[in-house]
Amino acid sequence: MDELLGWRKEFPTLETTVHMISHSLGAMPRGACERMKEYAETWATRGIRAWEEGWWEMPVAVGDLIGRIIGAGPGEVVIQQNVSTCVATVLSCFDWSAARNKIVSEALNFPSNLYQCHALVKLGARVAIVESADGIGVPLDRMLAAIDEQTLLVFVSHVLFRSSFIQDLAAITRRAHEMGAMVLADIYQSAGTVPLDVRALAVDFATGGSVKWLCGGPGAGYLYVRRDLWEKLEPRFTGWMAHQRPFAFETGEIDYAGDAFRFLNGTPAIPAMYAARSGYEIIGEIGVEKIRAKSIRQTTRLIELAEAAGFRVNSPKSAAERGGTAVIDVPDGAAVTKELLRRNFLVDFRPGAGIRVAPHFYSTDEELEMTIREIQAIVRT
């Protein structure tokens, strides 16, 4: 018996699709619709009063729901619009023209992250990109060797989006701290499906979003900043919400808030936070450990099925090195994916990798077999 299948009724899209795309867009919880109605009703009936009746505090109040999933403390996570905004906030805390000006990242990091790394060159930064040997993982020894006394920030993904390879974030963080550098971890592809504890890992910053495994939809990115760093950091990418006295509307230089609000900027996306809460609550109630156990079992089975069908798998075979996705390389993968979508099998394709297939806690074992059979049928036509 799979007790997690009891949650299927909370996700309407599962009634009409084979949803294997939670690595890209998690299924919408039924409660999200009710929360959006609550938002509309609050706006309609409370108007401007809604700000002082909860809206203003939502970036931290909703952030606490994320915090409980990733091991952060109360008040240590703030909600922003997306990861790019969170990353820009962190990067703006540093002087990239100083002697220590190196940023280390990996070639398989998400492109948006790498765009921001390379943009720092205009500010004086030196960018060191660690290459992959096989297009699946990044050798840990290469990553550690790239981190030296000139490194200011190590910016890595915990789970690589292209292959679902899990990086050794603990070892990377230890090495960075030994060299006097800080660590910014993109946990988008791990939070909600791979257990992690940002405080136990001692990362300095962590960021992710709600679109994927957290089933929170778009528009709600989140940022964790280690509490002891708050008073030491002054983001240049800022706004009125980061001010100690925002409603004093003071001009001139900003007087930063003493708490995590200092890492916010402009007016928050209130509707997105309403929409995201139901997903966070469900993940929190189930517990990531249970989700991970099922994920390992199902992705292992997916790989077995794919290989038995004669397809190459571009994800780690070892469960300890694999996140929640199995990447299956098939002929004409983009076209096959398009046809799968037409048939209501929800997956996606990434060039140089293959078709990404991702069961989640609400997926049935039968759906794994159905997906591989459908891919086989399309390839044969």
Backbone torsions as a table, in degrees:
resi	resn	phi	psi	omega
1	MET	NA	136.5	178.8
2	ASP	-109.0	99.0	-175.8
3	GLU	-63.3	-25.7	-177.9
4	LEU	-69.4	-19.8	178.5
5	LEU	-68.5	-13.7	174.6
6	GLY	-62.7	-18.1	179.6
7	TRP	-83.8	-8.6	-176.5
8	ARG	-57.3	-35.2	-177.5
9	LYS	-64.6	-16.2	179.6
10	GLU	-84.5	-0.1	-175.9
11	PHE	-127.9	95.8	-173.7
12	PRO	-57.4	-34.0	-176.6
13	THR	-63.4	-21.4	-179.4
14	LEU	-71.2	-14.0	179.5
15	GLU	-75.7	-21.2	-173.4
16	THR	-125.2	-7.2	-178.3
17	THR	-135.6	159.5	166.7
18	VAL	-95.9	101.7	-168.2
19	HIS	-91.1	95.9	180.0
20	MET	-117.2	38.8	-173.1
21	ILE	-132.8	29.5	-178.2
22	SER	-69.4	-13.6	172.6
23	HIS	-72.4	-14.4	-177.3
24	SER	-119.5	-44.8	175.8
25	LEU	-148.9	108.0	178.0
26	GLY	-65.7	153.6	177.4
27	ALA	-62.4	146.1	-179.4
28	MET	-78.4	124.9	174.5
29	PRO	-68.3	146.7	177.2
30	ARG	-57.5	-34.7	-177.9
31	GLY	-66.3	-21.8	179.9
32	ALA	-62.9	-36.5	178.8
33	CYS	-64.4	-42.1	178.7
34	GLU	-66.4	-37.6	179.1
35	ARG	-65.8	-37.2	177.8
36	MET	-67.3	-35.1	174.2
37	LYS	-65.1	-38.8	177.2
38	GLU	-61.4	-42.6	177.4
39	TYR	-59.8	-48.4	-178.5
40	ALA	-62.3	-41.0	179.8
41	GLU	-66.4	-41.3	178.7
42	THR	-62.8	-45.5	179.0
43	TRP	-61.4	-42.6	-176.2
44	ALA	-69.4	-37.4	-172.6
45	THR	-98.3	-31.8	-176.9
46	ARG	-101.1	-21.7	176.8
47	GLY	54.1	-135.5	-176.1
48	ILE	-60.8	-23.5	-179.4
49	ARG	-67.1	-19.8	-178.5
50	ALA	-60.5	-30.2	-179.7
51	TRP	-60.9	-45.4	-178.3
52	GLU	-85.4	-5.2	178.6
53	GLU	-103.4	15.6	174.1
54	GLY	143.3	-31.0	-175.7
55	TRP	-60.5	-42.4	-175.8
56	TRP	-62.3	-35.0	-177.4
57	GLU	-86.1	-6.4	-174.0
58	MET	-57.9	-38.2	-179.6
59	PRO	-57.0	-30.6	177.7
60	VAL	-93.7	-39.8	-179.5
61	ALA	-62.0	-44.8	177.2
62	VAL	-72.7	-33.7	176.1
63	GLY	-59.0	-30.9	178.5
64	ASP	-63.9	-30.3	177.1
65	LEU	-65.3	-38.6	174.9
66	ILE	-68.1	-42.9	-177.7
67	GLY	-54.4	-39.1	-179.3
68	ARG	-69.0	-23.4	179.4
69	ILE	-82.5	-34.7	-173.8
70	ILE	-105.7	4.5	175.4
71	GLY	87.0	15.6	177.2
72	ALA	-84.6	160.3	177.6
73	GLY	-86.0	168.1	177.6
74	PRO	-56.1	134.3	176.9
75	GLY	78.2	6.8	-175.5
76	GLU	-98.1	-3.3	179.9
77	VAL	-124.6	131.8	175.5
78	VAL	-117.8	148.4	179.4
79	ILE	-94.1	126.0	170.5
80	GLN	-119.6	-173.2	-173.6
81	GLN	-76.8	-35.2	-177.1
82	ASN	-164.2	174.3	-178.3
83	VAL	-65.4	-38.5	-179.5
84	SER	-58.6	-39.9	177.3
85	THR	-66.0	-42.1	178.6
86	CYS	-63.5	-44.2	179.9
87	VAL	-63.0	-44.0	179.1
88	ALA	-59.5	-37.3	177.8
89	THR	-62.2	-47.0	-179.1
90	VAL	-65.0	-48.3	-176.6
91	LEU	-62.3	-27.9	-179.1
92	SER	-76.7	-2.9	179.3
93	CYS	-81.8	-11.7	-169.9
94	PHE	-115.3	156.4	175.3
95	ASP	-97.1	104.9	-175.6
96	TRP	-84.1	-0.3	177.0
97	SER	-97.2	-0.9	-179.2
98	ALA	-76.3	174.8	-178.3
99	ALA	-63.3	-41.2	175.1
100	ARG	-88.1	101.2	-170.4
101	ASN	-141.2	23.8	-176.1
102	LYS	-97.7	135.6	173.3
103	ILE	-117.9	131.1	-177.9
104	VAL	-109.6	130.6	176.5
105	SER	-144.1	-179.5	-178.7
106	GLU	-115.8	150.7	-177.4
107	ALA	-63.4	-24.0	-179.5
108	LEU	-94.8	12.0	173.3
109	ASN	-65.5	161.8	179.9
110	PHE	-65.0	137.7	-174.7
111	PRO	-51.8	-41.1	179.7
112	SER	-57.8	-38.9	178.4
113	ASN	-64.1	-42.9	-179.3
114	LEU	-69.0	-34.2	176.5
115	TYR	-58.0	-43.4	-179.0
116	GLN	-69.0	-35.5	176.5
117	CYS	-60.7	-50.0	-177.0
118	HIS	-67.9	-29.3	177.7
119	ALA	-64.9	-22.7	-179.8
120	LEU	-69.2	-19.3	179.4
121	VAL	-58.1	-34.9	179.0
122	LYS	-64.9	-18.5	179.9
123	LEU	-100.9	4.1	177.7
124	GLY	107.0	-1.5	-176.8
125	ALA	-74.1	155.7	168.7
126	ARG	-110.5	131.0	-175.5
127	VAL	-110.2	124.8	177.2
128	ALA	-112.9	116.5	-178.6
129	ILE	-107.3	123.7	-179.3
130	VAL	-89.9	122.7	-176.1
131	GLU	-82.0	159.5	174.2
132	SER	-96.6	146.2	178.9
133	ALA	-85.7	-27.0	-173.3
134	ASP	-128.4	1.8	-177.7
135	GLY	77.7	2.9	-179.7
136	ILE	-112.9	-52.2	-178.4
137	GLY	-123.6	174.3	176.1
138	VAL	-118.8	119.2	-179.2
139	PRO	-57.3	126.9	-177.0
140	LEU	-61.1	-38.1	-178.4
141	ASP	-63.9	-35.5	177.3
142	ARG	-66.8	-41.5	179.8
143	MET	-63.4	-46.3	-178.5
144	LEU	-65.3	-37.9	-178.8
145	ALA	-66.9	-27.9	-178.9
146	ALA	-74.2	-17.9	-177.7
147	ILE	-90.4	114.7	-176.5
148	ASP	-134.1	-169.5	-176.2
149	GLU	-66.3	-15.8	178.8
150	GLN	-92.5	-3.3	-177.1
151	THR	-78.9	128.4	177.0
152	LEU	-96.8	-40.5	-176.3
153	LEU	-144.4	136.7	171.3
154	VAL	-107.9	120.9	-174.3
155	PHE	-120.6	103.0	-174.2
156	VAL	-132.4	157.0	171.5
157	SER	-89.6	136.2	176.9
158	HIS	-65.8	-49.4	175.1
159	VAL	-119.5	126.9	-176.8
160	LEU	-73.6	130.1	-173.7
161	PHE	-65.1	-32.3	-172.7
162	ARG	-77.3	-34.1	-173.1
163	SER	-124.4	-13.3	-176.2
164	SER	72.7	22.3	177.0
165	PHE	-74.4	131.1	178.8
166	ILE	-91.3	122.3	176.7
167	GLN	-86.5	153.2	-179.6
168	ASP	-81.0	84.2	-174.8
169	LEU	-65.6	-32.7	179.3
170	ALA	-64.9	-46.0	-179.4
171	ALA	-66.7	-39.7	179.4
172	ILE	-63.9	-41.8	-179.7
173	THR	-67.0	-41.5	178.3
174	ARG	-59.4	-46.9	-179.6
175	ARG	-63.1	-43.6	-179.8
176	ALA	-60.2	-45.6	-178.2
177	HIS	-68.0	-34.7	175.9
178	GLU	-61.2	-33.6	-179.4
179	MET	-89.8	0.9	179.4
180	GLY	81.8	17.0	180.0
181	ALA	-101.1	165.2	176.0
182	MET	-107.5	165.2	-177.8
183	VAL	-125.5	128.3	170.9
184	LEU	-111.4	116.7	-177.8
185	ALA	-107.3	127.2	171.3
186	ASP	-87.7	111.4	-176.1
187	ILE	-108.3	20.7	-177.3
188	TYR	-55.6	-43.1	-175.0
189	GLN	-91.2	7.3	177.0
190	SER	-117.8	-41.7	-176.0
191	ALA	-57.8	121.4	178.9
192	GLY	101.8	-13.2	178.2
193	THR	-136.4	-23.9	175.0
194	VAL	-119.8	122.2	-179.3
195	PRO	-59.9	138.2	173.3
196	LEU	-153.7	155.6	-179.5
197	ASP	-135.4	103.5	-173.0
198	VAL	-63.6	-31.8	178.7
199	ARG	-74.6	-40.2	178.0
200	ALA	-66.4	-36.4	177.8
201	LEU	-72.1	-21.6	179.7
202	ALA	67.0	23.6	174.2
203	VAL	-64.0	150.6	-179.0
204	ASP	-83.0	-36.2	179.4
205	PHE	-139.9	148.1	172.4
206	ALA	-143.9	141.1	-179.3
207	THR	-141.4	154.3	178.1
208	GLY	-169.5	-168.6	-179.4
209	GLY	-142.3	178.9	-171.4
210	SER	-103.5	-7.5	-170.9
211	VAL	-64.4	-33.0	-166.6
212	LYS	-95.9	-113.6	-171.1
213	TRP	-62.4	-21.6	-178.0
214	LEU	-82.8	-7.9	175.6
215	CYS	55.9	38.8	-177.0
216	GLY	-106.9	-3.9	178.7
217	GLY	78.6	175.2	-175.8
218	PRO	-79.5	159.1	172.5
219	GLY	96.1	4.8	-178.3
220	ALA	-133.5	81.6	170.5
221	GLY	-82.6	167.5	-179.7
222	TYR	-142.7	152.6	-178.0
223	LEU	-134.3	126.7	171.7
224	TYR	-106.2	133.4	174.3
225	VAL	-128.4	129.1	179.8
226	ARG	-53.8	130.3	-170.8
227	ARG	-56.9	-38.5	-176.3
228	ASP	-71.8	-7.9	179.3
229	LEU	-92.3	-13.3	-171.3
230	TRP	-52.6	-51.6	-174.6
231	GLU	-72.4	-13.3	-177.2
232	LYS	-92.2	-14.4	-171.8
233	LEU	-112.3	136.5	179.2
234	GLU	-131.9	93.1	-178.2
235	PRO	-62.9	133.9	173.5
236	ARG	-78.6	-29.4	174.3
237	PHE	-82.5	98.2	-168.2
238	THR	-143.8	-172.7	-179.4
239	GLY	-175.0	-176.2	-170.1
240	TRP	-66.6	-25.8	178.5
241	MET	-67.8	-19.9	-179.6
242	ALA	-83.8	-5.3	-176.7
243	HIS	-78.5	146.0	177.9
244	GLN	-62.2	-32.8	-178.9
245	ARG	-133.0	70.8	-171.8
246	PRO	-60.1	-33.7	-175.3
247	PHE	-88.4	5.7	169.5
248	ALA	-83.2	-16.3	177.8
249	PHE	51.0	47.1	-179.8
250	GLU	-76.8	140.8	176.8
251	THR	-93.9	177.7	-178.1
252	GLY	88.0	-161.2	-178.6
253	GLU	-67.3	148.9	-177.9
254	ILE	-75.3	141.9	170.2
255	ASP	-103.2	101.5	-171.3
256	TYR	-64.4	144.9	172.8
257	ALA	-61.8	151.7	-177.8
258	GLY	-84.2	-5.9	-178.8
259	ASP	-115.8	-162.9	-175.6
260	ALA	-67.9	-12.0	175.4
261	PHE	-59.0	-23.4	-178.6
262	ARG	-64.6	-13.8	179.6
263	PHE	-100.9	12.6	171.5
264	LEU	-94.9	178.5	177.7
265	ASN	-140.8	-98.5	-176.9
266	GLY	-87.2	-171.0	-178.0
267	THR	-57.0	130.4	-175.0
268	PRO	-75.6	162.1	179.1
269	ALA	-86.7	85.8	-174.9
270	ILE	-59.5	-46.0	-179.5
271	PRO	-58.5	-38.7	-179.0
272	ALA	-63.7	-35.9	179.8
273	MET	-71.3	-36.7	173.2
274	TYR	-59.1	-47.5	-176.0
275	ALA	-63.7	-33.9	-171.5
276	ALA	-78.8	-24.0	-168.9
277	ARG	-60.2	-40.8	-175.7
278	SER	-61.3	-41.8	178.3
279	GLY	-61.8	-46.0	179.1
280	TYR	-58.4	-43.3	-176.5
281	GLU	-65.3	-39.2	179.7
282	ILE	-66.6	-47.3	179.3
283	ILE	-60.0	-42.8	179.7
284	GLY	-63.4	-37.9	-179.3
285	GLU	-70.5	-41.3	-179.9
286	ILE	-68.8	-47.4	-176.1
287	GLY	96.3	130.8	-175.3
288	VAL	-66.6	-28.2	179.1
289	GLU	-60.7	-43.1	178.2
290	LYS	-67.5	-40.8	179.3
291	ILE	-62.8	-41.4	-179.8
292	ARG	-63.9	-42.1	-179.4
293	ALA	-60.4	-43.9	178.7
294	LYS	-68.6	-39.7	-179.5
295	SER	-59.9	-45.1	179.4
296	ILE	-60.3	-45.2	-179.6
297	ARG	-61.7	-44.7	-174.5
298	GLN	-77.1	-37.5	177.4
299	THR	-69.3	-33.3	174.5
300	THR	-61.7	-44.0	178.2
301	ARG	-64.9	-40.9	177.9
302	LEU	-58.3	-44.8	-180.0
303	ILE	-63.0	-42.2	177.6
304	GLU	-60.2	-45.1	-179.4
305	LEU	-65.1	-42.4	-178.8
306	ALA	-65.0	-44.1	-179.6
307	GLU	-68.9	-35.8	176.8
308	ALA	-64.2	-28.2	178.2
309	ALA	-83.2	-3.5	178.0
310	GLY	91.2	13.6	-179.2
311	PHE	-96.7	146.5	175.0
312	ARG	-81.1	142.8	178.0
313	VAL	-111.3	124.2	-178.9
314	ASN	-104.4	45.1	172.9
315	SER	-131.8	158.0	178.4
316	PRO	-59.5	139.2	176.4
317	LYS	-76.4	-31.1	179.9
318	SER	-74.2	125.0	-179.4
319	ALA	-61.2	-32.3	-179.5
320	ALA	-66.9	-21.4	-179.3
321	GLU	-104.2	2.4	-172.9
322	ARG	-116.4	132.3	174.3
323	GLY	-78.8	-145.9	-172.3
324	GLY	-91.5	6.3	-173.4
325	THR	-120.1	142.4	169.6
326	ALA	-110.8	125.9	-178.0
327	VAL	-103.3	118.2	-172.0
328	ILE	-111.9	122.0	-177.2
329	ASP	-94.5	114.2	-179.8
330	VAL	-127.8	158.0	176.7
331	PRO	-59.7	137.8	179.4
332	ASP	52.5	49.5	-174.5
333	GLY	-56.3	-38.0	-179.7
334	ALA	-64.0	-44.4	179.9
335	ALA	-67.8	-39.9	177.8
336	VAL	-61.5	-42.1	179.0
337	THR	-62.1	-42.8	178.9
338	LYS	-59.6	-40.6	179.4
339	GLU	-71.5	-37.1	175.8
340	LEU	-59.1	-43.8	179.0
341	LEU	-62.3	-40.0	178.5
342	ARG	-61.3	-31.7	-179.3
343	ARG	-90.5	10.5	178.4
344	ASN	69.7	28.1	167.5
345	PHE	-102.9	108.3	-171.2
346	LEU	-90.3	108.7	176.6
347	VAL	-142.0	-179.3	171.7
348	ASP	-143.1	172.4	-175.3
349	PHE	-126.6	139.4	175.6
350	ARG	-126.3	125.1	-179.4
351	PRO	-55.7	139.4	179.2
352	GLY	77.8	1.0	-179.5
353	ALA	-127.2	-67.8	-179.9
354	GLY	142.5	-159.5	179.1
355	ILE	-84.3	123.7	179.6
356	ARG	-91.4	123.8	-177.6
357	VAL	-121.8	123.3	-171.7
358	ALA	-136.3	99.2	170.3
359	PRO	-71.8	157.1	176.3
360	HIS	-131.8	-172.1	-174.6
361	PHE	-60.5	-23.1	-178.1
362	TYR	-92.5	3.2	-177.3
363	SER	-85.0	143.8	176.5
364	THR	-94.2	156.9	176.5
365	ASP	-64.3	-34.3	179.3
366	GLU	-61.4	-34.7	-179.6
367	GLU	-66.1	-28.8	175.8
368	LEU	-62.6	-48.9	-178.9
369	GLU	-66.2	-38.8	178.5
370	MET	-61.5	-40.4	-177.9
371	THR	-65.1	-46.6	-179.9
372	ILE	-66.0	-40.6	177.7
373	ARG	-61.2	-39.3	-179.0
374	GLU	-67.7	-40.5	177.0
375	ILE	-61.6	-44.3	178.4
376	GLN	-59.3	-44.6	-178.3
377	ALA	-62.8	-39.2	-179.1
378	ILE	-70.6	-42.3	-179.8
379	VAL	-61.8	-35.1	-177.4
380	ARG	-74.7	-21.9	-177.3
381	THR	-77.1	NA	NA
